[in-house]
Amino acid sequence: MKRVSSNSTITLQEVEDHYQSSRENYDIESAESHLAYYREKHPEYYALLLQNI
């Protein structure tokens, strides 16, 4: 996984909106879960989500 900057300027609301948008456009026929896909493709957003769970 890529390193994530601790000085992120992304708000939690932006991350949640981005995740939902990504989820709506995710192809469910893939064997990979959306969360695994999201972690791989958007590590900065994923890290912020993990910090706020």
N, CA, C and O atoms as a GROMACS GRO file, in nm:
protein
  212
    1MET      N    1   0.084  -0.117   0.000
    1MET     CA    2   0.000   0.000   0.000
    1MET      C    3   0.089   0.124   0.000
    1MET      O    4   0.197   0.125   0.060
    2LYS      N    5   0.044   0.228  -0.067
    2LYS     CA    6   0.118   0.352  -0.073
    2LYS      C    7   0.117   0.421   0.062
    2LYS      O    8   0.024   0.404   0.141
    3ARG      N    9   0.222   0.499   0.089
    3ARG     CA   10   0.228   0.578   0.212
    3ARG      C   11   0.130   0.693   0.203
    3ARG      O   12   0.112   0.753   0.098
    4VAL      N   13   0.068   0.722   0.314
    4VAL     CA   14  -0.034   0.826   0.319
    4VAL      C   15   0.019   0.941   0.403
    4VAL      O   16   0.074   0.921   0.511
    5SER      N   17   0.001   1.061   0.352
    5SER     CA   18   0.045   1.180   0.425
    5SER      C   19  -0.043   1.201   0.547
    5SER      O   20  -0.165   1.186   0.540
    6SER      N   21   0.018   1.236   0.658
    6SER     CA   22  -0.059   1.261   0.780
    6SER      C   23  -0.120   1.400   0.779
    6SER      O   24  -0.201   1.433   0.865
    7ASN      N   25  -0.081   1.484   0.683
    7ASN     CA   26  -0.132   1.620   0.673
    7ASN      C   27  -0.240   1.629   0.565
    7ASN      O   28  -0.239   1.720   0.484
    8SER      N   29  -0.330   1.537   0.565
    8SER     CA   30  -0.436   1.530   0.466
    8SER      C   31  -0.531   1.648   0.479
    8SER      O   32  -0.568   1.688   0.589
    9THR      N   33  -0.571   1.704   0.366
    9THR     CA   34  -0.666   1.814   0.366
    9THR      C   35  -0.805   1.767   0.324
    9THR      O   36  -0.894   1.849   0.303
   10ILE      N   37  -0.823   1.639   0.314
   10ILE     CA   38  -0.950   1.581   0.275
   10ILE      C   39  -1.038   1.570   0.400
   10ILE      O   40  -0.993   1.523   0.504
   11THR      N   41  -1.162   1.614   0.388
   11THR     CA   42  -1.253   1.603   0.502
   11THR      C   43  -1.316   1.465   0.504
   11THR      O   44  -1.323   1.396   0.402
   12LEU      N   45  -1.361   1.425   0.620
   12LEU     CA   46  -1.427   1.295   0.633
   12LEU      C   47  -1.550   1.288   0.544
   12LEU      O   48  -1.577   1.183   0.485
   13GLN      N   49  -1.626   1.396   0.534
   13GLN     CA   50  -1.745   1.397   0.449
   13GLN      C   51  -1.708   1.374   0.303
   13GLN      O   52  -1.778   1.302   0.232
   14GLU      N   53  -1.599   1.436   0.258
   14GLU     CA   54  -1.553   1.416   0.121
   14GLU      C   55  -1.515   1.270   0.098
   14GLU      O   56  -1.544   1.214  -0.008
   15VAL      N   57  -1.451   1.211   0.195
   15VAL     CA   58  -1.412   1.070   0.183
   15VAL      C   59  -1.535   0.981   0.177
   15VAL      O   60  -1.542   0.891   0.093
   16GLU      N   61  -1.631   1.006   0.264
   16GLU     CA   62  -1.753   0.924   0.264
   16GLU      C   63  -1.827   0.938   0.132
   16GLU      O   64  -1.876   0.839   0.077
   17ASP      N   65  -1.837   1.060   0.080
   17ASP     CA   66  -1.902   1.082  -0.049
   17ASP      C   67  -1.826   1.011  -0.162
   17ASP      O   68  -1.887   0.951  -0.250
   18HIS      N   69  -1.694   1.020  -0.158
   18HIS     CA   70  -1.611   0.956  -0.259
   18HIS      C   71  -1.628   0.805  -0.255
   18HIS      O   72  -1.639   0.740  -0.359
   19TYR      N   73  -1.628   0.749  -0.134
   19TYR     CA   74  -1.645   0.604  -0.118
   19TYR      C   75  -1.780   0.559  -0.173
   19TYR      O   76  -1.788   0.459  -0.245
   20GLN      N   77  -1.885   0.631  -0.141
   20GLN     CA   78  -2.018   0.596  -0.189
   20GLN      C   79  -2.026   0.605  -0.342
   20GLN      O   80  -2.084   0.518  -0.407
   21SER      N   81  -1.967   0.708  -0.397
   21SER     CA   82  -1.965   0.724  -0.542
   21SER      C   83  -1.889   0.609  -0.608
   21SER      O   84  -1.934   0.554  -0.708
   22SER      N   85  -1.775   0.575  -0.550
   22SER     CA   86  -1.695   0.465  -0.602
   22SER      C   87  -1.774   0.334  -0.594
   22SER      O   88  -1.771   0.253  -0.686
   23ARG      N   89  -1.842   0.316  -0.484
   23ARG     CA   90  -1.920   0.194  -0.464
   23ARG      C   91  -2.031   0.180  -0.567
   23ARG      O   92  -2.058   0.070  -0.616
   24GLU      N   93  -2.096   0.291  -0.599
   24GLU     CA   94  -2.204   0.288  -0.698
   24GLU      C   95  -2.154   0.251  -0.836
   24GLU      O   96  -2.226   0.189  -0.915
   25ASN      N   97  -2.029   0.288  -0.866
   25ASN     CA   98  -1.972   0.262  -0.998
   25ASN      C   99  -1.888   0.134  -1.002
   25ASN      O  100  -1.833   0.100  -1.107
   26TYR      N  101  -1.879   0.064  -0.890
   26TYR     CA  102  -1.798  -0.057  -0.882
   26TYR      C  103  -1.869  -0.173  -0.950
   26TYR      O  104  -1.988  -0.195  -0.930
   27ASP      N  105  -1.794  -0.248  -1.030
   27ASP     CA  106  -1.848  -0.364  -1.099
   27ASP      C  107  -1.854  -0.483  -1.004
   27ASP      O  108  -1.750  -0.539  -0.968
   28ILE      N  109  -1.972  -0.522  -0.963
   28ILE     CA  110  -1.990  -0.627  -0.862
   28ILE      C  111  -1.956  -0.767  -0.915
   28ILE      O  112  -1.944  -0.861  -0.836
   29GLU      N  113  -1.941  -0.781  -1.045
   29GLU     CA  114  -1.907  -0.912  -1.101
   29GLU      C  115  -1.764  -0.952  -1.070
   29GLU      O  116  -1.727  -1.069  -1.084
   30SER      N  117  -1.684  -0.858  -1.028
   30SER     CA  118  -1.545  -0.888  -0.993
   30SER      C  119  -1.540  -0.972  -0.866
   30SER      O  120  -1.627  -0.959  -0.779
   31ALA      N  121  -1.440  -1.056  -0.855
   31ALA     CA  122  -1.424  -1.138  -0.735
   31ALA      C  123  -1.369  -1.056  -0.618
   31ALA      O  124  -1.382  -1.096  -0.502
   32GLU      N  125  -1.308  -0.943  -0.649
   32GLU     CA  126  -1.250  -0.857  -0.546
   32GLU      C  127  -1.360  -0.774  -0.479
   32GLU      O  128  -1.448  -0.720  -0.546
   33SER      N  129  -1.354  -0.766  -0.348
   33SER     CA  130  -1.454  -0.685  -0.278
   33SER      C  131  -1.430  -0.537  -0.306
   33SER      O  132  -1.318  -0.497  -0.340
   34HIS      N  133  -1.533  -0.458  -0.292
   34HIS     CA  134  -1.518  -0.314  -0.315
   34HIS      C  135  -1.420  -0.253  -0.216
   34HIS      O  136  -1.342  -0.166  -0.254
   35LEU      N  137  -1.422  -0.297  -0.092
   35LEU     CA  138  -1.332  -0.242   0.008
   35LEU      C  139  -1.186  -0.269  -0.028
   35LEU      O  140  -1.101  -0.181  -0.014
   36ALA      N  141  -1.155  -0.390  -0.074
   36ALA     CA  142  -1.019  -0.423  -0.116
   36ALA      C  143  -0.980  -0.338  -0.237
   36ALA      O  144  -0.867  -0.289  -0.244
   37TYR      N  145  -1.072  -0.322  -0.330
   37TYR     CA  146  -1.048  -0.238  -0.447
   37TYR      C  147  -1.022  -0.094  -0.404
   37TYR      O  148  -0.929  -0.030  -0.454
   38TYR      N  149  -1.102  -0.044  -0.313
   38TYR     CA  150  -1.091   0.095  -0.267
   38TYR      C  151  -0.958   0.117  -0.195
   38TYR      O  152  -0.893   0.219  -0.213
   39ARG      N  153  -0.918   0.021  -0.113
   39ARG     CA  154  -0.790   0.030  -0.042
   39ARG      C  155  -0.675   0.038  -0.141
   39ARG      O  156  -0.581   0.115  -0.120
   40GLU      N  157  -0.681  -0.038  -0.248
   40GLU     CA  158  -0.576  -0.040  -0.349
   40GLU      C  159  -0.574   0.087  -0.434
   40GLU      O  160  -0.467   0.143  -0.460
   41LYS      N  161  -0.689   0.132  -0.477
   41LYS     CA  162  -0.697   0.244  -0.571
   41LYS      C  163  -0.696   0.381  -0.506
   41LYS      O  164  -0.655   0.479  -0.568
   42HIS      N  165  -0.741   0.390  -0.382
   42HIS     CA  166  -0.753   0.520  -0.315
   42HIS      C  167  -0.699   0.511  -0.172
   42HIS      O  168  -0.775   0.526  -0.076
   43PRO      N  169  -0.569   0.487  -0.156
   43PRO     CA  170  -0.514   0.462  -0.022
   43PRO      C  171  -0.529   0.579   0.075
   43PRO      O  172  -0.547   0.556   0.195
   44GLU      N  173  -0.522   0.702   0.027
   44GLU     CA  174  -0.534   0.817   0.117
   44GLU      C  175  -0.676   0.826   0.174
   44GLU      O  176  -0.694   0.850   0.294
   45TYR      N  177  -0.774   0.806   0.089
   45TYR     CA  178  -0.913   0.808   0.134
   45TYR      C  179  -0.940   0.690   0.229
   45TYR      O  180  -1.004   0.706   0.332
   46TYR      N  181  -0.889   0.574   0.192
   46TYR     CA  182  -0.908   0.454   0.273
   46TYR      C  183  -0.849   0.472   0.412
   46TYR      O  184  -0.912   0.436   0.512
   47ALA      N  185  -0.729   0.528   0.420
   47ALA     CA  186  -0.663   0.551   0.548
   47ALA      C  187  -0.745   0.644   0.636
   47ALA      O  188  -0.756   0.623   0.757
   48LEU      N  189  -0.801   0.747   0.575
   48LEU     CA  190  -0.883   0.841   0.653
   48LEU      C  191  -1.010   0.773   0.703
   48LEU      O  192  -1.055   0.799   0.815
   49LEU      N  193  -1.068   0.686   0.621
   49LEU     CA  194  -1.186   0.612   0.667
   49LEU      C  195  -1.150   0.523   0.786
   49LEU      O  196  -1.225   0.517   0.883
   50LEU      N  197  -1.036   0.456   0.780
   50LEU     CA  198  -0.994   0.369   0.889
   50LEU      C  199  -0.974   0.446   1.019
   50LEU      O  200  -1.006   0.395   1.127
   51GLN      N  201  -0.921   0.565   1.010
   51GLN     CA  202  -0.898   0.647   1.128
   51GLN      C  203  -1.026   0.691   1.195
   51GLN      O  204  -1.026   0.727   1.313
   52ASN      N  205  -1.137   0.689   1.121
   52ASN     CA  206  -1.262   0.742   1.173
   52ASN      C  207  -1.370   0.637   1.192
   52ASN      O  208  -1.488   0.670   1.201
   53ILE      N  209  -1.329   0.513   1.197
   53ILE     CA  210  -1.426   0.406   1.220
   53ILE      C  211  -1.448   0.389   1.369
   53ILE      O  212  -1.526   0.304   1.411
   0.00000   0.00000   0.00000
